[in-house]
Amino acid sequence: MDTGLVSRIIKARQYAQERERIEFAHFVAQFKGEHNTYQVTYDEGQWHCTCEEAVRTGVCSHIMAMERILGDSVLLAASAVQVMEPVSMN
Ligand SMILES: [Zn+2]
């Protein structure tokens, strides 16, 4: 294997451990819930989900799960911060 490729692989492994380097701007994800598949979208800090809970309250378990998966790479849904604060998520 050439040394350039090896060094890129090493750098990629380092970057993969440093999630704060990545900030998502937009994405669309299909989220397979227990009963249906929903579309979760993220656009410059604005979260949307096609499930009934998100339409009614602005946040849902699908958005909250995506926030936990993506960590510092996304901004939290504003209403989720209020809901999550009193609950220990450990
Ligand atoms: Zn949802």
PDB file of the backbone (N, CA, C, O) and the ligand in Angstrom, with CONECT records:
HET     ZN  A 101       1
ATOM      1  N   MET A   1       0.854  -1.196   0.000  1.00  0.00           N
ATOM      2  CA  MET A   1       0.000   0.000   0.000  1.00  0.00           C
ATOM      3  C   MET A   1       0.892   1.248   0.000  1.00  0.00           C
ATOM      4  O   MET A   1       1.891   1.305   0.717  1.00  0.00           O
ATOM      5  N   ASP A   2       0.521   2.244  -0.810  1.00  0.00           N
ATOM      6  CA  ASP A   2       1.394   3.425  -0.867  1.00  0.00           C
ATOM      7  C   ASP A   2       1.258   4.268   0.407  1.00  0.00           C
ATOM      8  O   ASP A   2       0.219   4.273   1.068  1.00  0.00           O
ATOM      9  N   THR A   3       2.335   4.974   0.722  1.00  0.00           N
ATOM     10  CA  THR A   3       2.388   5.712   1.993  1.00  0.00           C
ATOM     11  C   THR A   3       1.367   6.844   2.034  1.00  0.00           C
ATOM     12  O   THR A   3       0.876   7.197   3.107  1.00  0.00           O
ATOM     13  N   GLY A   4       1.043   7.415   0.874  1.00  0.00           N
ATOM     14  CA  GLY A   4       0.030   8.472   0.855  1.00  0.00           C
ATOM     15  C   GLY A   4      -1.321   7.952   1.317  1.00  0.00           C
ATOM     16  O   GLY A   4      -2.019   8.616   2.083  1.00  0.00           O
ATOM     17  N   LEU A   5      -1.687   6.772   0.856  1.00  0.00           N
ATOM     18  CA  LEU A   5      -2.960   6.179   1.255  1.00  0.00           C
ATOM     19  C   LEU A   5      -2.951   5.828   2.742  1.00  0.00           C
ATOM     20  O   LEU A   5      -3.938   6.050   3.444  1.00  0.00           O
ATOM     21  N   VAL A   6      -1.846   5.285   3.212  1.00  0.00           N
ATOM     22  CA  VAL A   6      -1.730   4.937   4.633  1.00  0.00           C
ATOM     23  C   VAL A   6      -1.896   6.180   5.496  1.00  0.00           C
ATOM     24  O   VAL A   6      -2.615   6.153   6.494  1.00  0.00           O
ATOM     25  N   SER A   7      -1.240   7.260   5.121  1.00  0.00           N
ATOM     26  CA  SER A   7      -1.340   8.474   5.935  1.00  0.00           C
ATOM     27  C   SER A   7      -2.765   9.049   5.903  1.00  0.00           C
ATOM     28  O   SER A   7      -3.225   9.622   6.890  1.00  0.00           O
ATOM     29  N   ARG A   8      -3.463   8.896   4.765  1.00  0.00           N
ATOM     30  CA  ARG A   8      -4.853   9.375   4.699  1.00  0.00           C
ATOM     31  C   ARG A   8      -5.757   8.534   5.589  1.00  0.00           C
ATOM     32  O   ARG A   8      -6.667   9.059   6.230  1.00  0.00           O
ATOM     33  N   ILE A   9      -5.507   7.234   5.629  1.00  0.00           N
ATOM     34  CA  ILE A   9      -6.303   6.359   6.498  1.00  0.00           C
ATOM     35  C   ILE A   9      -6.074   6.711   7.960  1.00  0.00           C
ATOM     36  O   ILE A   9      -7.024   6.762   8.741  1.00  0.00           O
ATOM     37  N   ILE A  10      -4.826   6.955   8.336  1.00  0.00           N
ATOM     38  CA  ILE A  10      -4.503   7.340   9.721  1.00  0.00           C
ATOM     39  C   ILE A  10      -5.196   8.660  10.064  1.00  0.00           C
ATOM     40  O   ILE A  10      -5.771   8.807  11.143  1.00  0.00           O
ATOM     41  N   LYS A  11      -5.135   9.614   9.140  1.00  0.00           N
ATOM     42  CA  LYS A  11      -5.777  10.920   9.372  1.00  0.00           C
ATOM     43  C   LYS A  11      -7.296  10.746   9.502  1.00  0.00           C
ATOM     44  O   LYS A  11      -7.923  11.373  10.356  1.00  0.00           O
ATOM     45  N   ALA A  12      -7.871   9.912   8.671  1.00  0.00           N
ATOM     46  CA  ALA A  12      -9.322   9.675   8.724  1.00  0.00           C
ATOM     47  C   ALA A  12      -9.719   9.082  10.072  1.00  0.00           C
ATOM     48  O   ALA A  12     -10.739   9.467  10.644  1.00  0.00           O
ATOM     49  N   ARG A  13      -8.931   8.163  10.573  1.00  0.00           N
ATOM     50  CA  ARG A  13      -9.229   7.577  11.891  1.00  0.00           C
ATOM     51  C   ARG A  13      -9.163   8.635  12.978  1.00  0.00           C
ATOM     52  O   ARG A  13      -9.987   8.646  13.893  1.00  0.00           O
ATOM     53  N   GLN A  14      -8.180   9.527  12.878  1.00  0.00           N
ATOM     54  CA  GLN A  14      -8.061  10.619  13.855  1.00  0.00           C
ATOM     55  C   GLN A  14      -9.292  11.530  13.764  1.00  0.00           C
ATOM     56  O   GLN A  14      -9.899  11.861  14.783  1.00  0.00           O
ATOM     57  N   TYR A  15      -9.653  11.927  12.555  1.00  0.00           N
ATOM     58  CA  TYR A  15     -10.818  12.802  12.363  1.00  0.00           C
ATOM     59  C   TYR A  15     -12.099  12.159  12.886  1.00  0.00           C
ATOM     60  O   TYR A  15     -12.956  12.838  13.452  1.00  0.00           O
ATOM     61  N   ALA A  16     -12.224  10.855  12.696  1.00  0.00           N
ATOM     62  CA  ALA A  16     -13.437  10.154  13.126  1.00  0.00           C
ATOM     63  C   ALA A  16     -13.608  10.202  14.641  1.00  0.00           C
ATOM     64  O   ALA A  16     -14.722  10.054  15.144  1.00  0.00           O
ATOM     65  N   GLN A  17     -12.519  10.405  15.365  1.00  0.00           N
ATOM     66  CA  GLN A  17     -12.580  10.530  16.823  1.00  0.00           C
ATOM     67  C   GLN A  17     -12.866  11.966  17.255  1.00  0.00           C
ATOM     68  O   GLN A  17     -13.107  12.210  18.437  1.00  0.00           O
ATOM     69  N   GLU A  18     -12.845  12.910  16.333  1.00  0.00           N
ATOM     70  CA  GLU A  18     -12.973  14.339  16.650  1.00  0.00           C
ATOM     71  C   GLU A  18     -14.233  14.891  15.985  1.00  0.00           C
ATOM     72  O   GLU A  18     -14.170  15.661  15.027  1.00  0.00           O
ATOM     73  N   ARG A  19     -15.386  14.469  16.528  1.00  0.00           N
ATOM     74  CA  ARG A  19     -16.663  14.809  15.902  1.00  0.00           C
ATOM     75  C   ARG A  19     -16.934  16.309  15.857  1.00  0.00           C
ATOM     76  O   ARG A  19     -17.707  16.779  15.021  1.00  0.00           O
ATOM     77  N   GLU A  20     -16.293  17.067  16.763  1.00  0.00           N
ATOM     78  CA  GLU A  20     -16.536  18.506  16.788  1.00  0.00           C
ATOM     79  C   GLU A  20     -16.065  19.183  15.500  1.00  0.00           C
ATOM     80  O   GLU A  20     -16.410  20.336  15.245  1.00  0.00           O
ATOM     81  N   ARG A  21     -15.292  18.485  14.703  1.00  0.00           N
ATOM     82  CA  ARG A  21     -14.847  19.055  13.427  1.00  0.00           C
ATOM     83  C   ARG A  21     -15.990  19.143  12.411  1.00  0.00           C
ATOM     84  O   ARG A  21     -15.904  19.881  11.429  1.00  0.00           O
ATOM     85  N   ILE A  22     -17.052  18.389  12.657  1.00  0.00           N
ATOM     86  CA  ILE A  22     -18.124  18.266  11.656  1.00  0.00           C
ATOM     87  C   ILE A  22     -19.384  18.965  12.145  1.00  0.00           C
ATOM     88  O   ILE A  22     -19.855  18.714  13.254  1.00  0.00           O
ATOM     89  N   GLU A  23     -19.926  19.847  11.305  1.00  0.00           N
ATOM     90  CA  GLU A  23     -21.227  20.468  11.579  1.00  0.00           C
ATOM     91  C   GLU A  23     -22.112  20.224  10.369  1.00  0.00           C
ATOM     92  O   GLU A  23     -21.804  20.668   9.262  1.00  0.00           O
ATOM     93  N   PHE A  24     -23.203  19.524  10.583  1.00  0.00           N
ATOM     94  CA  PHE A  24     -24.132  19.293   9.487  1.00  0.00           C
ATOM     95  C   PHE A  24     -24.864  20.586   9.151  1.00  0.00           C
ATOM     96  O   PHE A  24     -25.253  21.337  10.046  1.00  0.00           O
ATOM     97  N   ALA A  25     -25.049  20.843   7.863  1.00  0.00           N
ATOM     98  CA  ALA A  25     -25.841  21.984   7.408  1.00  0.00           C
ATOM     99  C   ALA A  25     -27.256  21.520   7.051  1.00  0.00           C
ATOM    100  O   ALA A  25     -28.235  22.126   7.486  1.00  0.00           O
ATOM    101  N   HIS A  26     -27.363  20.466   6.276  1.00  0.00           N
ATOM    102  CA  HIS A  26     -28.661  19.925   5.850  1.00  0.00           C
ATOM    103  C   HIS A  26     -28.548  18.411   5.735  1.00  0.00           C
ATOM    104  O   HIS A  26     -27.499  17.882   5.366  1.00  0.00           O
ATOM    105  N   PHE A  27     -29.608  17.738   6.046  1.00  0.00           N
ATOM    106  CA  PHE A  27     -29.708  16.337   5.670  1.00  0.00           C
ATOM    107  C   PHE A  27     -31.157  15.884   5.741  1.00  0.00           C
ATOM    108  O   PHE A  27     -31.993  16.518   6.385  1.00  0.00           O
ATOM    109  N   VAL A  28     -31.437  14.781   5.071  1.00  0.00           N
ATOM    110  CA  VAL A  28     -32.740  14.118   5.126  1.00  0.00           C
ATOM    111  C   VAL A  28     -32.455  12.664   5.483  1.00  0.00           C
ATOM    112  O   VAL A  28     -31.584  12.032   4.885  1.00  0.00           O
ATOM    113  N   ALA A  29     -33.187  12.139   6.453  1.00  0.00           N
ATOM    114  CA  ALA A  29     -33.001  10.745   6.860  1.00  0.00           C
ATOM    115  C   ALA A  29     -34.346  10.037   6.932  1.00  0.00           C
ATOM    116  O   ALA A  29     -35.352  10.624   7.331  1.00  0.00           O
ATOM    117  N   GLN A  30     -34.348   8.784   6.544  1.00  0.00           N
ATOM    118  CA  GLN A  30     -35.521   7.942   6.753  1.00  0.00           C
ATOM    119  C   GLN A  30     -35.340   7.265   8.103  1.00  0.00           C
ATOM    120  O   GLN A  30     -34.333   6.592   8.325  1.00  0.00           O
ATOM    121  N   PHE A  31     -36.289   7.432   9.000  1.00  0.00           N
ATOM    122  CA  PHE A  31     -36.180   6.874  10.349  1.00  0.00           C
ATOM    123  C   PHE A  31     -37.240   5.784  10.495  1.00  0.00           C
ATOM    124  O   PHE A  31     -38.437   6.055  10.397  1.00  0.00           O
ATOM    125  N   LYS A  32     -36.795   4.562  10.729  1.00  0.00           N
ATOM    126  CA  LYS A  32     -37.729   3.442  10.872  1.00  0.00           C
ATOM    127  C   LYS A  32     -38.185   3.371  12.318  1.00  0.00           C
ATOM    128  O   LYS A  32     -37.468   2.857  13.177  1.00  0.00           O
ATOM    129  N   GLY A  33     -39.382   3.888  12.589  1.00  0.00           N
ATOM    130  CA  GLY A  33     -39.954   3.809  13.922  1.00  0.00           C
ATOM    131  C   GLY A  33     -40.555   2.440  14.156  1.00  0.00           C
ATOM    132  O   GLY A  33     -40.430   1.547  13.318  1.00  0.00           O
ATOM    133  N   GLU A  34     -41.202   2.274  15.288  1.00  0.00           N
ATOM    134  CA  GLU A  34     -41.766   0.959  15.597  1.00  0.00           C
ATOM    135  C   GLU A  34     -42.949   0.610  14.697  1.00  0.00           C
ATOM    136  O   GLU A  34     -43.182  -0.562  14.403  1.00  0.00           O
ATOM    137  N   HIS A  35     -43.703   1.636  14.256  1.00  0.00           N
ATOM    138  CA  HIS A  35     -44.906   1.377  13.465  1.00  0.00           C
ATOM    139  C   HIS A  35     -44.823   1.905  12.040  1.00  0.00           C
ATOM    140  O   HIS A  35     -45.477   1.367  11.147  1.00  0.00           O
ATOM    141  N   ASN A  36     -44.035   2.943  11.813  1.00  0.00           N
ATOM    142  CA  ASN A  36     -43.944   3.570  10.505  1.00  0.00           C
ATOM    143  C   ASN A  36     -42.528   4.077  10.266  1.00  0.00           C
ATOM    144  O   ASN A  36     -41.707   4.147  11.181  1.00  0.00           O
ATOM    145  N   THR A  37     -42.268   4.426   9.017  1.00  0.00           N
ATOM    146  CA  THR A  37     -41.011   5.094   8.679  1.00  0.00           C
ATOM    147  C   THR A  37     -41.312   6.571   8.483  1.00  0.00           C
ATOM    148  O   THR A  37     -42.245   6.936   7.767  1.00  0.00           O
ATOM    149  N   TYR A  38     -40.517   7.413   9.124  1.00  0.00           N
ATOM    150  CA  TYR A  38     -40.717   8.854   9.078  1.00  0.00           C
ATOM    151  C   TYR A  38     -39.534   9.513   8.395  1.00  0.00           C
ATOM    152  O   TYR A  38     -38.439   8.954   8.341  1.00  0.00           O
ATOM    153  N   GLN A  39     -39.767  10.699   7.879  1.00  0.00           N
ATOM    154  CA  GLN A  39     -38.682  11.462   7.273  1.00  0.00           C
ATOM    155  C   GLN A  39     -38.266  12.558   8.238  1.00  0.00           C
ATOM    156  O   GLN A  39     -39.060  13.433   8.582  1.00  0.00           O
ATOM    157  N   VAL A  40     -37.014  12.501   8.672  1.00  0.00           N
ATOM    158  CA  VAL A  40     -36.450  13.522   9.559  1.00  0.00           C
ATOM    159  C   VAL A  40     -35.547  14.416   8.720  1.00  0.00           C
ATOM    160  O   VAL A  40     -34.660  13.931   8.018  1.00  0.00           O
ATOM    161  N   THR A  41     -35.777  15.722   8.796  1.00  0.00           N
ATOM    162  CA  THR A  41     -34.932  16.654   8.055  1.00  0.00           C
ATOM    163  C   THR A  41     -34.289  17.643   9.019  1.00  0.00           C
ATOM    164  O   THR A  41     -34.844  17.980  10.065  1.00  0.00           O
ATOM    165  N   TYR A  42     -33.111  18.090   8.634  1.00  0.00           N
ATOM    166  CA  TYR A  42     -32.352  19.070   9.414  1.00  0.00           C
ATOM    167  C   TYR A  42     -31.852  20.124   8.444  1.00  0.00           C
ATOM    168  O   TYR A  42     -31.237  19.796   7.429  1.00  0.00           O
ATOM    169  N   ASP A  43     -32.111  21.390   8.749  1.00  0.00           N
ATOM    170  CA  ASP A  43     -31.708  22.471   7.849  1.00  0.00           C
ATOM    171  C   ASP A  43     -31.261  23.659   8.686  1.00  0.00           C
ATOM    172  O   ASP A  43     -32.083  24.399   9.225  1.00  0.00           O
ATOM    173  N   GLU A  44     -29.949  23.831   8.788  1.00  0.00           N
ATOM    174  CA  GLU A  44     -29.364  24.967   9.524  1.00  0.00           C
ATOM    175  C   GLU A  44     -29.962  25.111  10.927  1.00  0.00           C
ATOM    176  O   GLU A  44     -30.324  26.211  11.344  1.00  0.00           O
ATOM    177  N   GLY A  45     -30.061  24.010  11.637  1.00  0.00           N
ATOM    178  CA  GLY A  45     -30.532  24.041  13.024  1.00  0.00           C
ATOM    179  C   GLY A  45     -32.023  23.830  13.191  1.00  0.00           C
ATOM    180  O   GLY A  45     -32.505  23.726  14.319  1.00  0.00           O
ATOM    181  N   GLN A  46     -32.761  23.765  12.098  1.00  0.00           N
ATOM    182  CA  GLN A  46     -34.207  23.549  12.167  1.00  0.00           C
ATOM    183  C   GLN A  46     -34.513  22.078  11.893  1.00  0.00           C
ATOM    184  O   GLN A  46     -34.179  21.543  10.836  1.00  0.00           O
ATOM    185  N   TRP A  47     -35.151  21.441  12.864  1.00  0.00           N
ATOM    186  CA  TRP A  47     -35.502  20.029  12.741  1.00  0.00           C
ATOM    187  C   TRP A  47     -36.966  19.879  12.347  1.00  0.00           C
ATOM    188  O   TRP A  47     -37.828  20.649  12.773  1.00  0.00           O
ATOM    189  N   HIS A  48     -37.222  18.868  11.523  1.00  0.00           N
ATOM    190  CA  HIS A  48     -38.604  18.521  11.184  1.00  0.00           C
ATOM    191  C   HIS A  48     -38.705  17.004  11.092  1.00  0.00           C
ATOM    192  O   HIS A  48     -37.761  16.328  10.682  1.00  0.00           O
ATOM    193  N   CYS A  49     -39.851  16.489  11.476  1.00  0.00           N
ATOM    194  CA  CYS A  49     -40.133  15.061  11.320  1.00  0.00           C
ATOM    195  C   CYS A  49     -41.578  14.947  10.871  1.00  0.00           C
ATOM    196  O   CYS A  49     -42.419  15.769  11.236  1.00  0.00           O
ATOM    197  N   THR A  50     -41.858  13.933  10.085  1.00  0.00           N
ATOM    198  CA  THR A  50     -43.201  13.765   9.543  1.00  0.00           C
ATOM    199  C   THR A  50     -44.149  13.049  10.506  1.00  0.00           C
ATOM    200  O   THR A  50     -45.313  12.835  10.166  1.00  0.00           O
ATOM    201  N   CYS A  51     -43.678  12.673  11.702  1.00  0.00           N
ATOM    202  CA  CYS A  51     -44.572  11.973  12.630  1.00  0.00           C
ATOM    203  C   CYS A  51     -45.549  12.949  13.295  1.00  0.00           C
ATOM    204  O   CYS A  51     -45.338  14.162  13.308  1.00  0.00           O
ATOM    205  N   GLU A  52     -46.613  12.380  13.840  1.00  0.00           N
ATOM    206  CA  GLU A  52     -47.680  13.186  14.452  1.00  0.00           C
ATOM    207  C   GLU A  52     -47.171  13.980  15.660  1.00  0.00           C
ATOM    208  O   GLU A  52     -47.554  15.132  15.862  1.00  0.00           O
ATOM    209  N   GLU A  53     -46.304  13.350  16.457  1.00  0.00           N
ATOM    210  CA  GLU A  53     -45.777  14.010  17.657  1.00  0.00           C
ATOM    211  C   GLU A  53     -45.008  15.286  17.304  1.00  0.00           C
ATOM    212  O   GLU A  53     -45.175  16.317  17.956  1.00  0.00           O
ATOM    213  N   ALA A  54     -44.166  15.210  16.271  1.00  0.00           N
ATOM    214  CA  ALA A  54     -43.371  16.375  15.865  1.00  0.00           C
ATOM    215  C   ALA A  54     -44.250  17.474  15.287  1.00  0.00           C
ATOM    216  O   ALA A  54     -44.015  18.658  15.530  1.00  0.00           O
ATOM    217  N   VAL A  55     -45.258  17.081  14.522  1.00  0.00           N
ATOM    218  CA  VAL A  55     -46.168  18.074  13.946  1.00  0.00           C
ATOM    219  C   VAL A  55     -46.911  18.803  15.072  1.00  0.00           C
ATOM    220  O   VAL A  55     -47.135  20.011  14.995  1.00  0.00           O
ATOM    221  N   ARG A  56     -47.291  18.059  16.115  1.00  0.00           N
ATOM    222  CA  ARG A  56     -48.066  18.628  17.221  1.00  0.00           C
ATOM    223  C   ARG A  56     -47.188  19.453  18.181  1.00  0.00           C
ATOM    224  O   ARG A  56     -47.594  20.534  18.609  1.00  0.00           O
ATOM    225  N   THR A  57     -45.978  18.947  18.523  1.00  0.00           N
ATOM    226  CA  THR A  57     -45.174  19.586  19.573  1.00  0.00           C
ATOM    227  C   THR A  57     -43.868  20.197  19.085  1.00  0.00           C
ATOM    228  O   THR A  57     -43.241  20.958  19.822  1.00  0.00           O
ATOM    229  N   GLY A  58     -43.439  19.886  17.864  1.00  0.00           N
ATOM    230  CA  GLY A  58     -42.182  20.420  17.349  1.00  0.00           C
ATOM    231  C   GLY A  58     -40.976  19.548  17.645  1.00  0.00           C
ATOM    232  O   GLY A  58     -39.874  19.825  17.172  1.00  0.00           O
ATOM    233  N   VAL A  59     -41.178  18.505  18.419  1.00  0.00           N
ATOM    234  CA  VAL A  59     -40.068  17.579  18.700  1.00  0.00           C
ATOM    235  C   VAL A  59     -40.649  16.190  18.901  1.00  0.00           C
ATOM    236  O   VAL A  59     -41.840  16.038  19.171  1.00  0.00           O
ATOM    237  N   CYS A  60     -39.804  15.184  18.768  1.00  0.00           N
ATOM    238  CA  CYS A  60     -40.289  13.809  18.905  1.00  0.00           C
ATOM    239  C   CYS A  60     -39.114  12.897  19.241  1.00  0.00           C
ATOM    240  O   CYS A  60     -37.962  13.332  19.254  1.00  0.00           O
ATOM    241  N   SER A  61     -39.412  11.653  19.506  1.00  0.00           N
ATOM    242  CA  SER A  61     -38.352  10.705  19.861  1.00  0.00           C
ATOM    243  C   SER A  61     -37.388  10.464  18.697  1.00  0.00           C
ATOM    244  O   SER A  61     -36.221  10.139  18.916  1.00  0.00           O
ATOM    245  N   HIS A  62     -37.867  10.621  17.470  1.00  0.00           N
ATOM    246  CA  HIS A  62     -36.987  10.414  16.305  1.00  0.00           C
ATOM    247  C   HIS A  62     -35.940  11.525  16.220  1.00  0.00           C
ATOM    248  O   HIS A  62     -34.756  11.261  16.011  1.00  0.00           O
ATOM    249  N   ILE A  63     -36.390  12.767  16.382  1.00  0.00           N
ATOM    250  CA  ILE A  63     -35.453  13.897  16.385  1.00  0.00           C
ATOM    251  C   ILE A  63     -34.489  13.775  17.566  1.00  0.00           C
ATOM    252  O   ILE A  63     -33.285  13.983  17.414  1.00  0.00           O
ATOM    253  N   MET A  64     -35.017  13.442  18.727  1.00  0.00           N
ATOM    254  CA  MET A  64     -34.156  13.337  19.910  1.00  0.00           C
ATOM    255  C   MET A  64     -33.126  12.227  19.748  1.00  0.00           C
ATOM    256  O   MET A  64     -31.992  12.364  20.208  1.00  0.00           O
ATOM    257  N   ALA A  65     -33.506  11.132  19.103  1.00  0.00           N
ATOM    258  CA  ALA A  65     -32.542  10.045  18.849  1.00  0.00           C
ATOM    259  C   ALA A  65     -31.451  10.509  17.894  1.00  0.00           C
ATOM    260  O   ALA A  65     -30.275  10.209  18.094  1.00  0.00           O
ATOM    261  N   MET A  66     -31.845  11.245  16.851  1.00  0.00           N
ATOM    262  CA  MET A  66     -30.853  11.749  15.891  1.00  0.00           C
ATOM    263  C   MET A  66     -29.898  12.719  16.563  1.00  0.00           C
ATOM    264  O   MET A  66     -28.702  12.709  16.272  1.00  0.00           O
ATOM    265  N   GLU A  67     -30.407  13.553  17.455  1.00  0.00           N
ATOM    266  CA  GLU A  67     -29.541  14.482  18.192  1.00  0.00           C
ATOM    267  C   GLU A  67     -28.508  13.719  19.011  1.00  0.00           C
ATOM    268  O   GLU A  67     -27.341  14.106  19.070  1.00  0.00           O
ATOM    269  N   ARG A  68     -28.942  12.641  19.637  1.00  0.00           N
ATOM    270  CA  ARG A  68     -28.016  11.850  20.454  1.00  0.00           C
ATOM    271  C   ARG A  68     -26.963  11.149  19.595  1.00  0.00           C
ATOM    272  O   ARG A  68     -25.801  11.046  19.988  1.00  0.00           O
ATOM    273  N   ILE A  69     -27.371  10.673  18.433  1.00  0.00           N
ATOM    274  CA  ILE A  69     -26.438   9.984  17.533  1.00  0.00           C
ATOM    275  C   ILE A  69     -25.401  10.962  16.981  1.00  0.00           C
ATOM    276  O   ILE A  69     -24.215  10.643  16.909  1.00  0.00           O
ATOM    277  N   LEU A  70     -25.858  12.157  16.592  1.00  0.00           N
ATOM    278  CA  LEU A  70     -24.983  13.093  15.888  1.00  0.00           C
ATOM    279  C   LEU A  70     -24.218  14.018  16.826  1.00  0.00           C
ATOM    280  O   LEU A  70     -23.252  14.655  16.405  1.00  0.00           O
ATOM    281  N   GLY A  71     -24.629  14.105  18.080  1.00  0.00           N
ATOM    282  CA  GLY A  71     -23.880  14.855  19.090  1.00  0.00           C
ATOM    283  C   GLY A  71     -23.667  16.312  18.718  1.00  0.00           C
ATOM    284  O   GLY A  71     -24.605  17.005  18.324  1.00  0.00           O
ATOM    285  N   ASP A  72     -22.422  16.775  18.846  1.00  0.00           N
ATOM    286  CA  ASP A  72     -22.100  18.176  18.615  1.00  0.00           C
ATOM    287  C   ASP A  72     -22.119  18.580  17.146  1.00  0.00           C
ATOM    288  O   ASP A  72     -21.890  19.745  16.821  1.00  0.00           O
ATOM    289  N   SER A  73     -22.389  17.634  16.263  1.00  0.00           N
ATOM    290  CA  SER A  73     -22.411  17.946  14.839  1.00  0.00           C
ATOM    291  C   SER A  73     -23.700  18.631  14.406  1.00  0.00           C
ATOM    292  O   SER A  73     -23.809  19.085  13.267  1.00  0.00           O
ATOM    293  N   VAL A  74     -24.685  18.709  15.311  1.00  0.00           N
ATOM    294  CA  VAL A  74     -25.955  19.373  15.006  1.00  0.00           C
ATOM    295  C   VAL A  74     -26.358  20.255  16.188  1.00  0.00           C
ATOM    296  O   VAL A  74     -25.898  20.050  17.312  1.00  0.00           O
ATOM    297  N   LEU A  75     -27.216  21.232  15.924  1.00  0.00           N
ATOM    298  CA  LEU A  75     -27.811  22.023  16.991  1.00  0.00           C
ATOM    299  C   LEU A  75     -29.035  21.275  17.504  1.00  0.00           C
ATOM    300  O   LEU A  75     -29.735  20.612  16.739  1.00  0.00           O
ATOM    301  N   LEU A  76     -29.285  21.388  18.808  1.00  0.00           N
ATOM    302  CA  LEU A  76     -30.454  20.721  19.377  1.00  0.00           C
ATOM    303  C   LEU A  76     -31.724  21.430  18.942  1.00  0.00           C
ATOM    304  O   LEU A  76     -31.733  22.647  18.760  1.00  0.00           O
ATOM    305  N   ALA A  77     -32.794  20.669  18.776  1.00  0.00           N
ATOM    306  CA  ALA A  77     -34.101  21.271  18.528  1.00  0.00           C
ATOM    307  C   ALA A  77     -34.447  22.101  19.771  1.00  0.00           C
ATOM    308  O   ALA A  77     -34.373  21.592  20.890  1.00  0.00           O
ATOM    309  N   ALA A  78     -34.817  23.350  19.591  1.00  0.00           N
ATOM    310  CA  ALA A  78     -35.015  24.261  20.725  1.00  0.00           C
ATOM    311  C   ALA A  78     -35.983  23.698  21.750  1.00  0.00           C
ATOM    312  O   ALA A  78     -35.730  23.780  22.952  1.00  0.00           O
ATOM    313  N   SER A  79     -37.074  23.136  21.295  1.00  0.00           N
ATOM    314  CA  SER A  79     -38.054  22.628  22.248  1.00  0.00           C
ATOM    315  C   SER A  79     -37.573  21.356  22.932  1.00  0.00           C
ATOM    316  O   SER A  79     -38.035  21.032  24.026  1.00  0.00           O
ATOM    317  N   ALA A  80     -36.661  20.639  22.310  1.00  0.00           N
ATOM    318  CA  ALA A  80     -36.133  19.427  22.925  1.00  0.00           C
ATOM    319  C   ALA A  80     -35.273  19.779  24.135  1.00  0.00           C
ATOM    320  O   ALA A  80     -35.232  19.015  25.099  1.00  0.00           O
ATOM    321  N   VAL A  81     -34.586  20.918  24.103  1.00  0.00           N
ATOM    322  CA  VAL A  81     -33.743  21.330  25.221  1.00  0.00           C
ATOM    323  C   VAL A  81     -34.596  21.480  26.467  1.00  0.00           C
ATOM    324  O   VAL A  81     -34.202  21.036  27.545  1.00  0.00           O
ATOM    325  N   GLN A  82     -35.766  22.104  26.332  1.00  0.00           N
ATOM    326  CA  GLN A  82     -36.648  22.301  27.478  1.00  0.00           C
ATOM    327  C   GLN A  82     -37.149  20.972  28.008  1.00  0.00           C
ATOM    328  O   GLN A  82     -37.253  20.789  29.221  1.00  0.00           O
ATOM    329  N   VAL A  83     -37.459  20.044  27.119  1.00  0.00           N
ATOM    330  CA  VAL A  83     -37.985  18.759  27.533  1.00  0.00           C
ATOM    331  C   VAL A  83     -36.898  17.912  28.184  1.00  0.00           C
ATOM    332  O   VAL A  83     -37.160  17.210  29.161  1.00  0.00           O
ATOM    333  N   MET A  84     -35.685  17.975  27.651  1.00  0.00           N
ATOM    334  CA  MET A  84     -34.630  17.076  28.086  1.00  0.00           C
ATOM    335  C   MET A  84     -33.958  17.521  29.377  1.00  0.00           C
ATOM    336  O   MET A  84     -33.429  16.676  30.100  1.00  0.00           O
ATOM    337  N   GLU A  85     -33.955  18.798  29.693  1.00  0.00           N
ATOM    338  CA  GLU A  85     -33.189  19.291  30.834  1.00  0.00           C
ATOM    339  C   GLU A  85     -33.527  18.608  32.158  1.00  0.00           C
ATOM    340  O   GLU A  85     -32.603  18.207  32.865  1.00  0.00           O
ATOM    341  N   PRO A  86     -34.805  18.452  32.534  1.00  0.00           N
ATOM    342  CA  PRO A  86     -35.068  17.851  33.834  1.00  0.00           C
ATOM    343  C   PRO A  86     -34.875  16.340  33.869  1.00  0.00           C
ATOM    344  O   PRO A  86     -34.941  15.738  34.941  1.00  0.00           O
ATOM    345  N   VAL A  87     -34.643  15.732  32.744  1.00  0.00           N
ATOM    346  CA  VAL A  87     -34.548  14.272  32.667  1.00  0.00           C
ATOM    347  C   VAL A  87     -33.085  13.869  32.584  1.00  0.00           C
ATOM    348  O   VAL A  87     -32.352  14.391  31.744  1.00  0.00           O
ATOM    349  N   SER A  88     -32.654  12.968  33.422  1.00  0.00           N
ATOM    350  CA  SER A  88     -31.303  12.445  33.328  1.00  0.00           C
ATOM    351  C   SER A  88     -31.231  11.513  32.141  1.00  0.00           C
ATOM    352  O   SER A  88     -31.976  10.536  32.070  1.00  0.00           O
ATOM    353  N   MET A  89     -30.330  11.806  31.198  1.00  0.00           N
ATOM    354  CA  MET A  89     -30.227  11.013  29.966  1.00  0.00           C
ATOM    355  C   MET A  89     -29.091   9.994  30.055  1.00  0.00           C
ATOM    356  O   MET A  89     -28.742   9.384  29.045  1.00  0.00           O
ATOM    357  N   ASN A  90     -28.512   9.799  31.231  1.00  0.00           N
ATOM    358  CA  ASN A  90     -27.420   8.842  31.360  1.00  0.00           C
ATOM    359  C   ASN A  90     -28.011   7.501  31.462  1.00  0.00           C
ATOM    360  O   ASN A  90     -27.285   6.514  31.580  1.00  0.00           O
TER     361      ASN A  90
HETATM  362 ZN    ZN A 101     -40.801  11.968  14.681  1.00  0.00          ZN2+
END
